[in-house]
Amino acid sequence: MAEHDQDIGERAESFTQKSQGSPMAVESIMDNFALYGLSKRTAALQEFDAELKTEIGSGSHTLRRRAQLMGMRKKMLGVHEALRKAKR
């Protein structure tokens, strides 16, 4: 699968596979999100927004993946807002 055909979660898993030798689950990536600085968190949220604006197929895998991305984005935004409120 070409990189441009992958969604953000698949690209993140692929990146961690290459950099760490094994793929990191999306949930682990979410746990690390809180450790990012303000600009990196903002960039990650913008990537999710761009991903969610793309057209989706009607396959069950595609719809499940979209729902998962939407849930992740919502959690990430909550973490981001809490950290901003704490001036971090």
C-alpha positions in Angstrom: 0.0 0.0 0.0 1.4 3.4 -1.0 2.0 5.9 1.8 -0.6 8.3 0.3 -3.2 5.6 0.5 -2.7 5.1 4.2 -4.6 7.0 6.9 -2.8 8.7 9.8 -3.0 5.7 12.1 -1.5 3.4 9.5 1.3 5.8 8.8 2.1 6.2 12.5 2.2 2.4 12.9 4.4 2.1 9.9 6.7 4.9 11.2 7.1 3.2 14.5 7.8 -0.2 12.8 10.7 1.4 10.9 12.1 3.4 13.8 11.6 1.0 16.7 11.6 -2.4 14.9 8.0 -3.1 15.8 4.8 -1.3 15.2 3.4 0.8 18.1 -0.4 0.4 18.6 -2.4 3.5 17.9 -3.4 3.4 21.6 0.3 3.7 22.6 0.7 6.6 20.2 -2.2 8.3 21.9 -0.6 7.8 25.3 2.6 9.5 24.0 0.6 12.4 22.6 0.5 14.1 26.0 4.3 14.2 26.0 4.4 16.3 22.8 5.0 20.0 22.8 2.3 22.5 21.9 3.4 22.8 18.2 3.7 19.0 17.7 0.3 18.4 19.3 -1.2 21.1 17.1 0.4 19.6 14.0 -0.9 16.1 14.9 -4.4 17.5 15.4 -4.2 19.2 12.0 -3.2 15.9 10.4 -6.2 14.2 11.9 -8.5 17.0 10.6 -7.0 16.7 7.1 -7.5 12.9 7.2 -11.1 13.2 8.4 -11.9 15.6 5.6 -11.0 13.0 2.9 -13.7 11.1 1.2 -14.4 7.6 2.7 -15.4 4.4 1.1 -18.5 2.4 2.0 -16.6 -0.7 3.2 -17.0 -1.8 6.8 -13.2 -1.6 7.4 -13.2 2.0 6.1 -16.1 3.0 8.2 -14.7 1.4 11.4 -11.3 3.0 10.8 -13.0 6.4 10.3 -14.9 6.0 13.6 -11.7 5.0 15.3 -9.9 8.1 14.0 -12.8 10.3 15.1 -12.7 8.9 18.6 -8.9 9.3 18.7 -9.1 12.9 17.5 -11.7 13.7 20.2 -9.5 12.2 22.9 -6.4 14.0 21.6 -8.3 17.3 21.5 -9.3 16.8 25.2 -5.7 16.1 26.2 -4.5 19.1 24.2 -7.0 21.5 25.7 -6.2 20.3 29.2 -2.5 20.8 28.7 -3.1 24.2 27.2 -5.2 25.1 30.2 -2.3 24.1 32.4 0.0 26.2 30.2 2.0 23.3 28.8 
